Amino acid sequence: ERFLQRVEAGELAPQFSRRRGQGGTMKGVAAALALVGLALLPQRADALSKDDIIELCNGFPGNTIRIGVVTKGNLEKTLARWPATFETYLQEELADYGCNTTMVPLDFDVITPYTRDQEIDFIFPNPSAFVDLKEQFGINEFVSVKRNFAPQGSNETQELDQFGGVVVRAADRYTNINTFADLKANPQTMRVCAVKGGAFGGWHIQWYEMLKAQIDVDTHFGTGGGDHAAFLANVADEAANGSDAKVGGVYFIGNHELALQYTMVNRTCDIGIARTETIEGQVEDGVYTFNDVYTISDKQVELGFPQYISTPLYPEWPLARLAHVPVDMEQVLSIPLLSMDKESEPAVIGKHAGFGFPYSYEPVREMSIALEIFDCDLGYERQAEFPKQCDACEPGYYGRVSPVTGLRICSPCPVGTYTAQGATASTMCMACEDGETTSSEGSVEGACTQEPYDFTTIAMFIAVPVAFVIAMMSLNILWLRCVLKRQMTISETFQHIFQMFKSMGKFAFGCADLITDIIVVVNALRNDSYAAYHQAYWAIGCLAFVASAIDLYISVAIYHTTMQYLAGDHEKITQKVQKSMKGYQRRGSLRAPDSPMGSQVAVEVAQMDHRRVWNLLLQKLLMQEKGTAGLLLLVEDIPMICMALVVAGLEASRDCVELPGGLIVFLVSFGASCLFGGHRFFIASGFFGQVGKYDRAFAKAVGVPAKLSSSNNGAMPVYSDDDFSGELRLVSSVSPK
């Protein structure tokens, strides 16, 4: 209500300084309308109720909001001006909500650690400190201060929400230096007194103007410089030893007033640097008169600004919220600050005219980049010949952070990527479509062409296994050569190579089958809660896993037996055949009515031809392999193919979202089942033929040909104990079962 009454009474009508022109007027009107909107829309969805504000205040330790205020190097002046606004006034306005406020004075050196460690909740910094903190910690401005200024001899005050800096000399000294260009043209030993290295109005904006005038502040005025103590020491040295002891350079005195006082009154500084309003304040205090001051590159008339000024105008100090503070607190503080009367006691004590909406701080950021206080934006980089400016990345290049220097640089887009035609300051590159690439780095749109087919991968897939096989065969041949203690014949070498290829193929096939079964089992276990048929899928996978392991074992046994034969290790082969024959006897195939077969078999096998013994064992393993293939066909391939068809039919209406292991794994499993099933059917179909081969190998091993009598109707011949003497006779016939 109080706010609306003041708006209706015209007390909050915007007052504009004469420098603003149309742009400033429109900003003021927009600010006034925004204020009215805040007051007239208490019922809006995001408006804060009293309970909301109380809850927000309760979120601060001790219900106290900490507001950091940068001192500009003058703690006494800060404590005299700002507690009335940030403590007394705000505390009165927020008393109904249980909120307290306290002001925390901050020197330039502690701004960053206080913000980083969240030792304050809001901060009132100079513009360059603000953009630095915004860049590092994401603070957010919501209001900025307005200064009250009444020209000397006038009762009319003006509200100033922008400011600048002054570069001055005593009016009767260095009369040939009137502009920055004159300063550039007359390099000489001079003591330049500024405020601090981090001061915005007391150093940065003047430094920026000198930089634009191509003045190198590190060497132009001399090689000296330093803090206030170094300045006083050099002044004393000059007084004792004469002008030859004078050391020029930039000295940081610590506050604005002292920098100008040393220039105009003490005359120990040749050039003084401070923010606007400092000259007017000291003249008002009687430190010196306007006639004692000469402003270098005076822009007062050009800008229509009521104070002495040597630089462009920049936004006034903002009040900013730290990232850890709820955003609604901006509304809690902005309403009382925006409605503050410029004639109120806090405003008069603080020598300001209240607060308004802030200008953009982008010009401050651009200046900080030029001074290398900040790095370039992403998509820009500094050129070696012009390190003080940031140039946009050219088309075909994109901005990134250098892993070596940590600075932002421009790099060419890698092969296969590009930027838009004519696009600058790109921060990323776009990839060519599938099957397309670019011929070189740094390409732009339209440079993508059909990618040439790369045979490297295929060659690697072929070359690596072939090289591995050749290496393994060479090592095996060398091993056999050492075992045999003689050179292998060509026939033995080719036989060895053939067996190696055959055995490795079987081994690879077995491994692939085993891996496929493991995938099926694992994925079925993962998805067993989706549908009942996964239980059957899992059971089939387990049976297939066992059968595949047996098949893999037989493949390894075949290779191992072949290697033993080629190596001449006949004793081990003989032992295996003896075990085989004992098993054959136990099954009833060998009859021994008159003597124990064990000793007889051992004697006869020891006298057999070694090649025939090995062939007998090999044919037995091949028979087992074909039998295992038939087993796998029955327990894995046929059920798996049938299950896959059933599952696919069930899931077709549900977009295959519940296929075991997902669609890709399902298709791979189904394809593998069809492939392996066909292969195993081919192998298993020769099982009964392999039984005959085994029988003939057995007959050859004992030294007699195997013959089938027409009386047994093609049944398996069965041998008696007398067969080992070299005479074969059929004693009985058993059914193939």
C-alpha positions in Angstrom: 0.0 0.0 0.0 2.8 2.4 0.9 4.5 1.6 -2.4 1.3 2.3 -4.4 0.7 5.5 -2.6 4.1 6.8 -3.5 3.7 5.8 -7.1 0.4 7.7 -7.3 1.9 10.7 -5.6 4.7 10.8 -8.2 7.4 10.2 -5.6 8.8 7.3 -7.6 8.7 9.0 -11.0 12.0 8.3 -12.7 14.5 11.2 -12.9 17.1 11.0 -15.6 20.5 12.5 -16.0 20.9 14.6 -19.1 23.4 12.2 -20.6 20.8 9.4 -21.1 18.8 10.7 -24.1 16.0 8.4 -25.5 17.7 5.1 -24.5 18.0 6.1 -20.8 14.4 7.4 -20.8 13.0 4.1 -22.1 15.0 2.2 -19.5 13.6 4.3 -16.8 10.0 3.9 -18.0 10.5 0.1 -18.2 11.8 0.1 -14.7 8.9 2.1 -13.4 6.4 -0.2 -15.2 8.2 -3.3 -13.7 7.9 -1.8 -10.2 4.2 -1.2 -10.7 3.8 -4.7 -12.0 5.5 -6.2 -8.9 3.1 -4.2 -6.7 -0.1 -4.7 -8.6 0.3 -8.5 -9.0 0.4 -10.0 -5.5 -2.0 -12.7 -6.6 0.3 -14.2 -9.3 1.2 -17.8 -9.0 4.8 -17.2 -8.0 4.2 -14.4 -5.6 5.5 -15.0 -2.1 3.2 -15.1 0.9 4.2 -14.0 4.3 4.6 -17.7 5.4 6.9 -18.2 2.3 9.1 -15.4 3.3 9.3 -16.5 7.0 10.3 -20.0 5.8 13.0 -18.5 3.6 14.3 -16.4 6.4 14.4 -19.4 8.7 16.7 -21.1 6.2 19.6 -18.8 7.1 21.7 -19.4 10.2 20.2 -17.4 13.0 17.7 -16.0 10.5 20.5 -13.5 9.5 21.2 -12.6 5.9 24.9 -11.8 5.4 25.6 -9.0 2.8 29.2 -8.5 1.7 30.2 -5.0 0.7 33.5 -4.3 -1.1 35.3 -1.5 0.7 37.3 0.0 -2.2 40.3 0.1 0.1 38.5 2.6 2.5 37.0 0.6 5.4 36.1 3.7 7.4 34.1 5.3 4.6 32.3 2.0 3.9 31.3 1.6 7.5 30.0 5.2 7.5 27.9 4.9 4.4 26.4 1.4 4.0 25.2 -0.1 7.3 22.2 2.3 7.2 21.0 0.7 4.0 22.0 -3.0 4.3 21.4 -3.3 8.1 19.1 -0.7 9.5 16.7 -0.2 6.5 16.4 -3.8 5.4 16.1 -5.1 8.9 13.1 -2.7 9.5 11.5 -3.7 6.2 11.8 -7.4 6.9 11.1 -7.4 10.7 7.6 -8.9 10.2 9.2 -11.9 8.6 11.8 -12.6 11.3 14.6 -11.7 9.0 17.8 -10.0 10.2 20.6 -8.6 8.0 24.2 -7.9 8.7 26.9 -6.2 6.6 30.2 -7.8 6.1 33.0 -5.4 4.8 35.2 -7.1 2.2 38.6 -5.9 1.0 39.6 -6.8 -2.6 41.8 -9.6 -1.4 39.0 -11.6 0.4 36.2 -11.3 -2.1 36.9 -14.6 -3.9 37.4 -16.8 -0.8 34.4 -15.4 1.0 32.2 -16.1 -2.1 33.7 -19.5 -2.7 33.3 -20.6 0.9 29.8 -19.2 1.1 30.6 -17.0 4.1 28.2 -14.4 2.7 24.8 -14.7 1.1 24.7 -11.6 -1.0 27.5 -9.4 -2.3 27.7 -5.7 -3.3 30.9 -5.7 -5.5 32.4 -3.4 -8.1 31.5 -4.4 -11.7 34.8 -6.2 -12.5 34.7 -8.2 -9.3 31.0 -9.0 -10.1 31.7 -10.4 -13.6 34.7 -12.4 -12.2 32.5 -13.9 -9.5 29.7 -14.6 -11.9 32.1 -16.4 -14.2 33.6 -18.5 -11.3 30.6 -19.1 -9.0 27.5 -18.2 -10.9 26.3 -15.3 -8.7 23.3 -13.4 -10.1 22.6 -9.6 -10.1 19.1 -8.3 -9.6 19.4 -4.6 -8.6 22.1 -2.0 -8.9 22.7 1.2 -6.9 21.9 4.7 -8.1 24.1 7.6 -7.0 22.8 11.0 -5.9 24.8 13.9 -7.3 24.2 17.6 -7.0 26.6 19.8 -9.0 28.4 22.5 -7.0 26.2 25.5 -6.5 23.0 23.7 -7.6 20.1 22.4 -5.5 19.0 20.0 -8.2 20.1 16.4 -7.7 20.6 13.8 -10.3 20.4 10.0 -10.1 23.3 8.3 -11.7 23.3 4.6 -12.4 26.5 4.5 -14.4 30.0 5.7 -13.7 33.5 5.8 -15.1 37.0 6.8 -14.2 39.3 9.8 -14.3 43.0 10.1 -15.3 44.2 13.5 -14.0 47.4 15.6 -13.6 48.0 18.8 -11.7 46.8 21.7 -13.9 50.2 23.4 -14.0 52.3 20.2 -14.5 53.0 18.3 -17.7 50.9 20.7 -19.7 51.8 19.0 -23.0 49.8 15.9 -21.9 46.1 16.5 -22.6 45.0 13.2 -24.1 45.9 9.5 -24.0 47.6 10.1 -27.4 49.8 12.7 -25.8 50.6 10.3 -23.0 51.6 7.7 -25.6 53.8 10.2 -27.5 55.7 11.4 -24.5 57.2 8.4 -22.7 59.1 9.5 -19.6 59.7 8.6 -16.0 56.4 9.2 -14.2 54.8 7.9 -11.0 51.2 6.9 -11.7 49.1 6.5 -8.6 46.1 4.1 -8.9 44.0 2.5 -6.2 44.5 -1.3 -6.4 45.2 -4.0 -9.0 41.7 -5.3 -8.6 40.0 -1.9 -8.5 37.5 -1.3 -11.4 36.9 2.5 -11.3 40.4 3.0 -9.8 42.5 1.1 -12.3 40.8 -1.3 -14.8 38.9 1.1 -16.9 41.8 3.6 -17.1 44.2 0.7 -18.0 41.8 -0.3 -20.7 41.8 3.1 -22.3 45.6 3.2 -22.2 45.7 -0.2 -23.8 43.5 1.1 -26.6 46.0 4.0 -27.0 48.8 1.3 -27.3 50.4 2.3 -24.0 52.2 -0.5 -22.3 51.7 0.3 -18.7 54.5 -2.1 -17.6 57.2 -0.1 -19.3 55.9 3.2 -20.6 56.2 5.1 -17.3 59.3 3.2 -16.0 60.2 -0.2 -14.6 59.3 0.5 -11.0 55.9 0.4 -9.3 54.4 -1.4 -6.4 52.3 -0.9 -3.3 51.8 2.2 -1.1 54.9 1.4 0.9 57.1 1.1 -2.2 55.7 4.5 -3.3 56.5 6.2 0.0 60.0 4.7 -0.1 60.7 6.0 -3.5 59.4 9.5 -2.7 61.7 9.6 0.3 64.6 8.4 -1.7 64.0 11.1 -4.3 63.8 13.8 -1.6 67.1 12.6 -0.2 69.1 12.0 -3.4 67.5 14.2 -6.0 65.4 13.5 -9.1 67.8 10.8 -10.4 66.5 8.5 -7.7 62.9 8.8 -8.9 61.6 5.4 -10.1 58.6 5.6 -12.5 55.8 3.1 -12.7 52.3 2.3 -11.5 51.9 2.5 -7.8 48.8 1.2 -6.0 48.1 3.6 -3.1 45.1 1.8 -1.6 42.2 4.3 -2.0 40.8 6.8 -4.5 41.1 9.9 -2.4 44.8 9.4 -1.5 45.7 8.7 -5.2 44.3 12.1 -6.2 45.6 14.0 -3.2 49.2 12.8 -3.9 48.7 14.1 -7.5 47.2 17.6 -6.9 48.3 18.4 -3.3 51.5 16.6 -2.5 52.6 16.4 -6.1 54.5 13.3 -5.5 52.4 11.5 -8.1 52.6 12.7 -11.7 49.3 11.0 -12.9 46.4 10.2 -10.6 43.7 7.6 -11.2 40.4 7.2 -9.5 36.7 6.7 -10.1 34.2 9.4 -11.0 32.8 11.5 -8.1 36.1 11.4 -6.3 37.2 14.9 -7.6 33.9 16.4 -6.7 33.9 14.9 -3.3 37.4 16.2 -2.5 36.6 19.7 -3.8 33.5 19.7 -1.7 35.7 18.7 1.3 38.2 21.5 0.5 41.1 19.3 -0.3 41.8 21.2 -3.6 39.8 23.2 -6.1 38.6 22.4 -9.7 41.3 24.8 -10.9 44.0 22.6 -9.5 42.8 19.6 -11.7 43.3 18.8 -15.3 41.4 15.8 -16.7 43.3 13.9 -19.4 41.0 13.0 -22.4 38.0 14.7 -20.7 34.7 13.2 -22.0 32.3 15.2 -19.8 30.8 17.2 -22.6 30.8 14.3 -25.0 28.9 12.0 -22.7 26.7 14.7 -21.1 27.9 13.4 -17.7 27.8 15.8 -14.8 31.1 14.7 -13.3 34.7 14.8 -14.5 35.4 11.6 -16.6 38.1 10.3 -18.8 36.6 6.9 -19.9 33.3 5.5 -21.2 30.5 4.9 -18.8 29.9 1.5 -17.2 27.0 0.1 -15.0 27.0 1.0 -11.3 27.6 -1.6 -8.6 25.1 -4.5 -8.5 23.7 -6.4 -5.6 24.0 -10.1 -6.4 22.7 -13.3 -4.9 25.1 -16.2 -4.4 24.3 -19.5 -5.9 23.5 -21.3 -2.7 20.7 -18.8 -1.8 17.2 -19.6 -3.0 16.2 -17.4 -6.0 13.1 -16.2 -4.3 15.3 -14.2 -1.9 15.9 -11.8 -4.8 12.2 -10.8 -4.6 12.4 -10.5 -0.9 15.2 -8.0 -1.0 14.4 -6.2 -4.3 11.0 -4.9 -3.3 12.2 -2.8 -0.3 15.4 -1.7 -2.2 13.6 -0.7 -5.4 11.0 1.3 -3.3 13.6 3.1 -1.2 13.1 6.9 -1.2 16.1 8.8 -2.3 15.4 11.4 0.4 15.2 8.7 3.1 17.8 8.7 5.9 19.6 5.5 4.7 19.9 7.0 1.2 21.2 10.3 2.4 23.7 8.6 4.8 24.8 6.3 2.0 25.0 9.1 -0.5 22.9 7.2 -3.0 19.5 7.5 -4.6 18.2 4.0 -3.9 18.3 1.1 -6.3 17.1 0.3 -9.8 17.3 -2.5 -12.4 20.8 -3.1 -13.6 22.3 -2.5 -17.1 24.1 -5.3 -18.9 27.6 -6.0 -17.6 28.8 -7.4 -20.9 31.0 -4.3 -21.7 32.7 -5.0 -18.4 33.3 -8.6 -19.3 34.7 -7.6 -22.7 37.1 -5.2 -21.1 38.2 -7.9 -18.6 38.9 -10.2 -21.5 41.0 -7.5 -23.3 43.0 -7.0 -20.1 43.5 -10.8 -19.8 41.7 -10.8 -16.5 39.4 -13.3 -18.2 40.0 -15.8 -20.9 38.2 -15.6 -24.3 34.8 -17.0 -24.7 34.5 -20.5 -26.1 34.8 -20.2 -29.9 37.4 -17.4 -29.7 41.1 -17.3 -29.1 43.9 -14.8 -28.7 46.3 -14.3 -31.6 50.0 -14.2 -30.9 50.4 -10.8 -32.6 47.3 -9.3 -30.9 47.2 -11.0 -27.4 44.9 -8.4 -25.9 41.9 -9.2 -28.2 39.9 -12.4 -28.9 39.3 -13.4 -32.5 36.5 -15.7 -33.6 37.3 -19.2 -34.8 37.2 -19.3 -38.6 34.9 -21.6 -40.6 36.1 -25.2 -40.3 37.5 -24.5 -36.8 35.8 -24.9 -33.4 36.6 -23.6 -29.9 37.9 -25.9 -27.2 40.0 -25.6 -24.0 43.7 -26.5 -24.4 44.6 -29.4 -22.1 48.1 -27.9 -21.9 47.6 -24.2 -21.1 43.9 -24.4 -20.0 43.2 -21.4 -22.4 40.5 -21.4 -25.0 41.8 -22.0 -28.5 40.5 -22.8 -32.0 41.2 -26.2 -33.5 40.4 -27.6 -36.9 37.4 -30.0 -37.1 38.7 -33.6 -37.2 38.4 -35.6 -40.4 34.8 -36.7 -40.8 33.4 -33.5 -39.2 32.7 -29.9 -40.4 31.2 -26.6 -39.5 28.5 -24.6 -41.3 29.5 -22.7 -44.4 30.8 -19.3 -43.3 30.1 -20.0 -39.6 32.5 -18.3 -37.2 33.0 -18.8 -33.4 31.7 -22.4 -33.6 31.9 -24.4 -30.4 31.4 -27.8 -31.9 31.7 -29.7 -35.2 29.0 -31.6 -37.0 29.6 -35.2 -38.1 29.2 -36.4 -41.7 26.4 -38.9 -42.4 27.1 -42.6 -42.2 29.3 -43.7 -45.0 30.7 -40.2 -45.6 33.9 -38.4 -44.5 36.0 -35.4 -45.3 39.3 -35.4 -47.1 41.1 -33.3 -44.4 40.8 -31.5 -41.1 39.2 -28.1 -41.0 36.3 -28.8 -43.4 33.1 -26.8 -43.9 29.6 -27.9 -44.9 29.5 -29.6 -48.3 33.0 -31.2 -47.9 31.6 -34.6 -47.0 32.1 -37.3 -49.7 31.5 -41.0 -49.9 33.9 -42.8 -47.6 36.3 -45.1 -49.4 36.0 -48.7 -48.3 38.5 -49.6 -45.8 39.9 -53.1 -46.1 42.2 -52.7 -43.2 39.8 -54.1 -40.6 39.0 -57.1 -42.8 42.7 -57.7 -43.5 43.4 -57.6 -39.8 40.6 -60.1 -39.1 42.1 -62.4 -41.7 45.8 -61.8 -41.1 45.9 -62.1 -37.4 44.3 -65.6 -37.2 46.3 -66.8 -40.2 49.5 -65.5 -38.6 48.5 -67.2 -35.3 47.9 -70.5 -37.1 51.1 -70.3 -39.0 53.0 -69.5 -35.8 51.4 -72.4 -33.9 52.0 -74.9 -36.7 55.7 -73.8 -37.0 56.1 -74.2 -33.2 54.4 -77.6 -33.3 56.5 -78.8 -36.2 59.6 -77.6 -34.4 58.5 -79.4 -31.2 57.8 -82.6 -33.2 61.3 -82.3 -34.8 62.9 -82.1 -31.4 60.8 -85.1 -30.0 61.4 -87.3 -33.0 65.1 -86.4 -33.1 64.9 -86.5 -36.9 63.7 -84.4 -39.8 60.0 -84.9 -40.5 59.1 -86.3 -43.9 56.9 -84.3 -46.3 54.1 -86.7 -45.8 54.3 -86.3 -42.0 54.5 -82.5 -42.3 51.4 -82.3 -44.5 49.5 -84.8 -42.3 50.4 -82.7 -39.3 49.2 -79.5 -41.0 46.0 -81.1 -42.1 45.3 -82.4 -38.6 46.1 -79.0 -37.1 43.6 -77.2 -39.4 41.0 -79.8 -38.8 41.4 -79.7 -35.0 41.6 -75.9 -34.7 38.4 -75.6 -36.8 36.6 -78.1 -34.5 38.0 -76.3 -31.4 36.8 -72.8 -32.7 33.4 -74.3 -33.6 33.1 -75.8 -30.1 34.1 -72.5 -28.4 31.6 -70.5 -30.4 28.8 -72.9 -29.5 29.7 -72.9 -25.8 29.8 -69.0 -25.7 26.4 -68.9 -27.5 24.9 -71.3 -24.9 26.3 -69.2 -22.1 24.7 -66.0 -23.5 21.4 -67.8 -23.8 21.5 -69.1 -20.2 22.6 -65.7 -18.7 20.0 -63.7 -20.6 17.3 -66.2 -19.8 18.2 -65.9 -16.1 18.1 -62.1 -16.3 14.6 -62.1 -17.8 13.0 -65.1 -16.1 10.4 -62.9 -14.5 8.8 -61.8 -17.7 7.1 -65.0 -19.0 6.8 -68.7 -18.2 8.6 -69.8 -21.4 11.9 -68.4 -20.2 12.1 -71.3 -17.8 12.1 -73.7 -20.7 14.6 -71.5 -22.5 16.9 -71.7 -19.5 16.5 -75.5 -19.2 17.4 -76.0 -22.9 20.3 -73.7 -22.5 21.7 -75.6 -19.6 21.4 -79.0 -21.4 23.0 -77.5 -24.5 25.8 -76.1 -22.3 26.7 -79.6 -20.9 26.5 -81.2 -24.4 28.7 -78.4 -25.9 31.3 -78.9 -23.2 31.4 -82.6 -24.0 31.7 -81.8 -27.7 34.6 -79.4 -27.0 36.3 -82.0 -24.8 36.2 -84.6 -27.7 37.6 -82.0 -30.1 40.5 -81.4 -27.8 41.0 -85.1 -27.2 41.2 -85.8 -31.0 43.9 -83.1 -31.4 45.7 -84.4 -28.4 45.7 -88.0 -29.6 46.9 -86.9 -33.0 49.8 -85.0 -31.5 50.8 -88.0 -29.4 50.9 -90.2 -32.5 52.9 -87.7 -34.5 55.3 -87.3 -31.6 55.8 -91.1 -31.4 54.3 -91.4 -27.9 52.9 -94.8 -28.7 52.9 -96.0 -25.1 50.1 -93.5 -24.1 48.1 -94.4 -27.2 48.4 -98.1 -26.3 47.2 -97.4 -22.8 44.1 -95.6 -24.1 43.3 -98.5 -26.5 43.7 -101.0 -23.7 41.2 -99.1 -21.6 38.9 -98.9 -24.6 39.1 -102.6 -25.1 38.4 -103.4 -21.5 35.3 -101.2 -21.7 34.4 -103.0 -24.9 34.7 -106.3 -23.1 32.6 -105.2 -20.1 29.8 -104.2 -22.5 29.8 -107.8 -23.8 31.2 -107.2 -27.1 34.4 -109.3 -26.4 33.9 -112.7 -25.0 36.5 -114.5 -22.9 35.2 -117.9 -21.9 38.5 -119.5 -20.9 40.8 -116.8 -19.7 40.8 -113.4 -18.1 40.6 -110.8 -21.0 42.4 -108.0 -19.2 45.9 -109.7 -19.4 45.2 -111.1 -22.9 44.2 -107.6 -24.3 47.2 -106.0 -22.8 49.6 -108.5 -24.4 48.0 -108.4 -27.8 47.6 -104.6 -28.0 51.3 -104.2 -27.1 52.1 -106.3 -30.2 49.8 -104.3 -32.6 51.0 -101.9 -35.4 51.2 -98.5 -33.8 49.5 -96.7 -36.8 46.6 -99.1 -36.6 46.3 -98.6 -32.8 46.2 -94.8 -33.3 43.7 -95.2 -36.1 41.5 -97.4 -33.8 41.6 -94.7 -31.1 40.9 -91.9 -33.6 37.9 -93.7 -35.1 36.5 -94.3 -31.7 36.8 -90.5 -30.9 35.2 -89.6 -34.2 32.4 -92.0 -33.5 31.9 -90.3 -30.1 32.0 -86.9 -31.8 29.3 -87.8 -34.3 27.2 -89.2 -31.4 27.7 -86.0 -29.4 26.6 -84.0 -32.5 23.4 -86.0 -32.6 22.9 -85.4 -28.9 23.4 -81.7 -29.3 21.0 -81.7 -32.3 18.3 -83.3 -30.1 18.8 -81.4 -26.8 19.8 -78.0 -28.2 19.3 -77.1 -31.8 15.8 -78.6 -32.6 14.3 -77.4 -29.2 16.0 -74.0 -29.5 14.7 -73.4 -33.0 11.2 -74.5 -32.1 11.3 -72.3 -28.9 12.5 -69.3 -30.9 9.7 -69.7 -33.4 7.2 -69.9 -30.6 8.7 -66.9 -28.8 8.8 -64.8 -31.9 5.2 -65.6 -32.6 4.1 -64.6 -29.0 6.2 -61.4 -29.0 5.3 -60.2 -32.5 2.2 -58.5 -31.2 4.2 -56.7 -28.4 7.0 -55.3 -30.5 9.4 -57.9 -29.3 10.0 -56.1 -26.1 10.3 -59.2 -24.0 12.5 -61.4 -26.2 15.1 -63.2 -24.1 18.2 -60.9 -24.0 16.5 -58.4 -26.3 16.0 -58.5 -30.1 19.6 -58.5 -31.1 20.7 -61.3 -28.8 17.6 -63.3 -29.8 18.4 -63.0 -33.5 22.0 -64.0 -32.9 20.9 -67.0 -30.9 18.3 -68.1 -33.5 20.8 -67.7 -36.3 23.5 -69.7 -34.4 21.0 -72.5 -33.6 20.1 -72.8 -37.3 23.7 -72.8 -38.4 24.9 -75.2 -35.8 21.9 -77.4 -36.2 22.5 -77.8 -39.9 26.1 -78.6 -39.3 25.4 -81.1 -36.6 22.8 -82.8 -38.7 25.4 -83.3 -41.4 27.9 -84.7 -38.8 25.3 -86.9 -37.0 24.0 -88.4 -40.2 27.3 -90.3 -40.5 27.2 -91.9 -37.1 26.2 -95.4 -38.1 28.8 -95.3 -41.0 31.4 -94.3 -38.4 30.4 -97.4 -36.3 31.4 -99.5 -39.3 34.7 -97.6 -39.7 35.5 -98.3 -36.0 34.7 -102.0 -36.5 37.1 -102.2 -39.4 39.8 -100.3 -37.6 39.4 -102.7 -34.7 39.8 -105.6 -37.0 42.9 -104.1 -38.6 44.4 -103.4 -35.2 44.2 -107.1 -34.2 45.7 -108.1 -37.5 42.7 -109.7 -39.4 40.3 -108.3 -41.9 36.8 -107.7 -40.7 34.2 -109.6 -42.7 30.5 -109.9 -42.3 28.8 -113.2 -42.8 25.6 -113.3 -44.7 24.1 -115.2 -41.8 24.3 -112.2 -39.4 22.3 -109.9 -41.7 24.7 -107.0 -41.4 24.9 -107.1 -37.6 28.0 -106.0 -35.7 30.6 -108.8 -35.6 31.6 -109.9 -32.2 35.0 -111.4 -31.5 36.0 -114.3 -29.1 39.2 -114.9 -27.2 40.6 -116.9 -30.1 40.5 -113.9 -32.4 43.7 -112.5 -30.9 45.6 -115.5 -32.2 45.0 -114.2 -35.7 41.9 -116.3 -36.7 38.6 -114.6 -36.9 35.3 -116.4 -36.5 31.8 -115.2 -35.8 30.6 -116.8 -32.6 27.3 -115.0 -32.3 25.5 -112.0 -33.5 23.9 -109.2 -31.5 21.3 -106.7 -32.7 22.4 -103.2 -33.5 20.6 -102.1 -30.4 
